[in-house]
Amino acid sequence: MKNSKTTKILLEEVRSLKSQENYEEALKILEDLYENYPNSEEIKKILINTLFDYGGYLNDYYTMEFEKAKQSFEKITILSPKNYRAYYNLGIAYFNLGQMDNAKNSYEKALTIKPDYKYCLYNLGLIYEDLEQYEEALTYYEQALEIDSNFTYAITARSQVRQKLDDLKHKNMSN
């Protein structure tokens, strides 16, 4: 990398900006650096990590800037197309935006990269539960539990869905 002293100074500035949660300024610097040094794995890695941090910050229920979060995770999928975590987080952003088909597609893409990603399976279960497709939701919760039998979220969700299915069965029997 030519001019590595300037680059080091800029990367230190990025670290400082990130610690102050000034992600947009940090990303401007990183995107400029990446444009100037597209073959630098170090800059690419820091850019991706910063996009993850920013996207997570935006996807939080206190910030709730889901559209911007979606854009951050989309950028990561372009920079790192095999990054299952980017697709998973993109799915969360879509879920938060109420775009269930896009959320499902993102989770499924993550699973093609990492088929044993229990959080993706669990979140797919949440989508199907939200759509009141309880049998499908149960299937995903079970798959998550095959990976981790102590996965508390999936255990709880499976129990709740089983209860909903039982309630529906009793309701239909009494009609």
N, C-alpha and C positions, 0 to 999 in steps of 0.2 A: 504494500500500500504506500503510494507516494504521499508525502506530507502527513506522515503518521503522527507527528507531534500535534498538529491541528486536530486530527481525528480523535486522538486521545483526549484532548481538551473538550471537544464537542461531546464525546461519550461520557465524560465526567459531568458535563452540564446536563445531559440526558438523565443520568442517575439522580442528580439533585432535583431536577424537575419532577421525576417520577416520585421521589420521596415526598414531594409537596402535592402529589396528585394533580400535577399540571401536565396531564397526558397529551393534550393537544399540541402544546409547544414541543414536548419531547418527540412526538411523532413527526412534527414538521422537520426537525433536525435529522431524525433517523431516516425519513423518506428521502431527504436531500442527499444524505450520506450514501444511502443504498443506490440512489440514482447515479451517483458519481463512482461508486465502487460496487457494481452489481455482482461481482464474484467474491466479495468478502463474506465468508460464512459467519464471521463474528458479528458484523453489522446486521446481517439477515436474522441471526438468532436473537439479537437484542431487539430488533424491530418486531419480530414475532412475539417475543415475551412481553413487550410493551403493549402490543395490540391485545394480547390475552388479558393483561392487567386492566387495560382501559375498558375492554369489552365486559369483563367481569364487574368492574365498577359501575358501568352503565346499565348492566342487566340486573343490578340489585334492586330490591323493592323499595329502597329509599331514594334511589336516583331515578329509576324507571324510564330511562331513555333507551327503550328497546330497539328502536329503528337504528340509532347510532351504534348500539351494541351489535346488531346484525351486520352492519357495514364493517365493523372491526373484524368480526369472525370471517366474513366473506373475503376480506383482504388476506387473512391468514391462509384460507383455502387456495388462494391464487399463488401465494408465496410457497406454500407447503401442501400440495394436493393430497398427500398421504397422511396428513395430520388428523387423526380420528378425533382428537380433543376439540379441534376447530369445528368440525361438523357437529359434534355433540353440543357444543356451546351455541352454535348457530341454531340448532334445533331448539334450545332453550329460548333464545331470542324470538324465534318464530312462534313458539308456544305462548310466550308472554304477549306477543302481538295478536294472538288468536288465530294465527295462520296454521291450522293443524295439519293440512296436507304438506305444506313446506316443512313443518317440524318433523313429521313422519319421514319425509324424504331425507332430511339431514341426519336423523338418527339411523336410518337404514344405511346411508352412505358410511357413517362411522362404523357400523357393524360389518360392512364389507371389508373394512380395513382392520378392525379388531373385533372379531366375532364374539369374544368372551367379555365384552364391556358391559358389566352388570348394570351400570347406571343408565346406559342407553336402553337396555331391555326394560328396566323399571320405568323409564320415562315413556317408552312406547305403551306400556301398560296403562300409565296415567292418561295418555291420549285416548286409548280405547275405552277406558273407564269414563272419561269425560263425555265420550260419544255414546255412552250407555251400551257399549258392545262388551258386556261383562265377560263372556266366554273368551273372547280374544284377549282382553286385559289379563285375565287369569293365566292364559298361556304364557304371556310375557313375564308376569311375576314369577311363575314357576321356572321359566328359563333362567331368570336372574338368580333364583334360589339354587338351581343346579350348579351355578358357578360359585356361589357363596351361601351356604345354608344358614348362616347367621346374619344375613343382610336384613337388618331390622326394618327398613322402609318397605322392602318387598314382603316380609312376613306380615306386617301390619296391613299393607294394601291387599294382600291375598286374603287375609281374614275378612276384611271389610267387603271385598267383592263376593266372597263366598256367602256372606250374610245377605248381600243384596240379591244374589241369585236365589237363595232360600226364600227370601221375602217375596220375590216375584213368583216363585213356584207356588207358594201358599196362596198368594193373591189370585193367581190363575185357577187354582183348584177350587177356591171359594166362589168364583164367578160362574 
